[in-house]
Amino acid sequence: MDTDEVERRIEAEIPDAEADVTLPRVPDEDHEDAHFAAVIVSPAFEGKSLVQQHQMVYDALGDAMTTEIHALEMQTFTPEEFRERS
């Protein structure tokens, strides 16, 4: 799985989400340890706890979280939180 596919899955499942997915470290060619980092912004996170927001992302990625994705660092924001952060 590549970064574009991770973005596509998140954006398809979380309403009005914008995901920016990167590789936080150089992939190890000898291992299948797909580590990703994601910043996800969506109004669907409004009123949700951080744990609930992260669960929404895990749900969006489904079985890939146990097969194709070894680790996912994530930051989740509502649009207002993201604007305040900038």
C-alpha positions as CSV (number, residue, x, y, z in Angstrom):
1,M,0.0,0.0,0.0
2,D,1.3,3.5,-0.8
3,T,0.5,6.9,0.7
4,D,-2.0,7.7,-2.1
5,E,-4.0,4.6,-1.3
6,V,-4.0,5.4,2.4
7,E,-5.2,8.9,1.7
8,R,-7.9,7.6,-0.7
9,R,-9.3,5.2,1.8
10,I,-9.5,7.7,4.6
11,E,-11.1,10.4,2.4
12,A,-13.6,7.9,1.0
13,E,-14.8,6.8,4.5
14,I,-14.7,10.0,6.6
15,P,-17.1,12.7,5.5
16,D,-15.4,15.7,4.0
17,A,-11.9,14.5,5.1
18,E,-8.7,15.8,3.7
19,A,-5.8,13.5,4.5
20,D,-2.1,14.1,3.9
21,V,-0.1,10.9,4.3
22,T,3.6,10.6,4.3
23,L,6.3,8.1,5.0
24,P,8.0,9.3,8.3
25,R,11.1,7.2,7.7
26,V,12.9,5.5,4.9
27,P,11.3,2.2,4.1
28,D,13.4,-0.9,5.0
29,E,13.7,-2.9,1.8
30,D,14.4,-6.1,3.9
31,H,11.2,-5.9,5.9
32,E,7.5,-5.3,5.2
33,D,7.2,-2.6,7.9
34,A,5.0,-0.1,6.3
35,H,5.0,2.9,8.6
36,F,2.9,5.9,7.6
37,A,2.2,9.3,9.2
38,A,-1.1,11.1,8.5
39,V,-2.7,14.5,9.2
40,I,-6.4,14.3,8.8
41,V,-8.8,17.2,8.8
42,S,-12.6,16.7,8.9
43,P,-15.7,18.4,10.3
44,A,-16.8,14.8,11.2
45,F,-14.3,15.0,14.1
46,E,-16.3,17.8,15.8
47,G,-17.5,16.8,19.3
48,K,-15.5,13.6,19.2
49,S,-12.8,12.6,21.6
50,L,-9.3,12.1,20.3
51,V,-9.8,8.3,20.8
52,Q,-13.0,8.4,18.8
53,Q,-11.4,10.4,16.0
54,H,-8.5,7.9,15.8
55,Q,-11.0,5.0,15.8
56,M,-12.7,6.6,12.8
57,V,-9.4,6.6,10.9
58,Y,-8.7,2.9,11.9
59,D,-12.2,2.0,10.8
60,A,-11.7,3.7,7.5
61,L,-8.6,1.7,6.9
62,G,-10.2,-1.5,7.9
63,D,-8.2,-4.8,7.6
64,A,-5.3,-2.9,6.1
65,M,-4.4,-1.9,9.6
66,T,-3.5,-5.5,10.4
67,T,-2.2,-6.6,7.1
68,E,-0.6,-3.8,4.9
69,I,0.0,-1.1,7.5
70,H,2.5,-1.8,10.2
71,A,2.2,1.5,12.0
72,L,0.3,4.8,11.6
73,E,1.2,8.0,13.3
74,M,-1.8,10.4,13.1
75,Q,-2.9,13.8,14.0
76,T,-6.6,14.6,13.6
77,F,-8.2,18.0,13.5
78,T,-11.5,19.7,12.9
79,P,-11.2,22.4,10.2
80,E,-11.3,25.1,13.0
81,E,-8.5,23.4,15.0
82,F,-6.4,23.1,11.9
83,R,-6.8,26.8,11.1
84,E,-5.9,27.7,14.6
85,R,-2.8,25.5,14.4
86,S,-1.5,27.2,11.3
